[in-house]
Amino acid sequence: MDNTNSNSLNSAASMSRTGYSFNTVTLLSGSVKELREFLESKIKPNQEAYLNTPVVIDISMVNYLNDLDYSMLVKTCREYGLFLIGLSGAVNEQRANTLISMGIPVVNSSRFARMREENFKPKVITKTLEVQVPVHIKEPYEVRVPYEVKVSEPVIVINRNIRAGEQINAVDNSVVVFGNVGRTARIVASHNVFIYGDMQGEVYAGSPKNKDCSGMKDAFIYINGTFRPTLVAIAGQYQTADDMEQIESVSKLCNKKVDLKITLNERSLCYCEL
């Protein structure tokens, strides 16, 4: 056998970044049941168009990653002719490491990759101390400035419209939107949500941070604009557009310009015009 030809063939392999794109399925709970219901209603009627195509599942909305059954998600996709190649939506290092530790491939889009990079950057905090003079300081005395730690910003401010299908996640934050929220757009915040514009999508306030937390029950949603959402939720209690139509006091608010505050009273959502 010619060793020269063999070495030439072996050195032909290479690795590079690619621009491949895949169909993405976004799940809220990450359960196999939720995936099957979606595939049954959206993929099965057009199965020939999707047959044997790769797909990625976006789990940025899923709270409890340890509950994911990746092998069953893969198997369920194959039942409908799809190849599940990995999960996307790991917006920080902790969530990415959780998936990796479970042996699950992370296939983040460039948008999620940028979010992970921003979340990983430390924030700079300056601290001011008030002292009386004269002050006697023993030598040597070392002061390190600035002190860098990771912290969450108290409020995320968005000065633009939220496009249809776009998703805003604000863990440990409130969200303020100066613009319209398009239909099928979704805003999820651990604290409060303020929308100064038309509301047509889904808005979640007081979202649970983990499976040991029931969410912030004192959170509220404020909307100043046309009110026609597909879903509103506070601390796990929610109402869909169909639910709102069945409540006379709430249906009167829909499809009109409002100055509205939504709060949670035990397990009931309360709508108050201001």
Summary of the structure (lengths in Angstrom):
residues: 274
radius of gyration: 24.3
end to end distance: 85.6
largest distance: 86.9
contacts: 738
relative contact order: 0.08
helix: 25%
strand: 30%
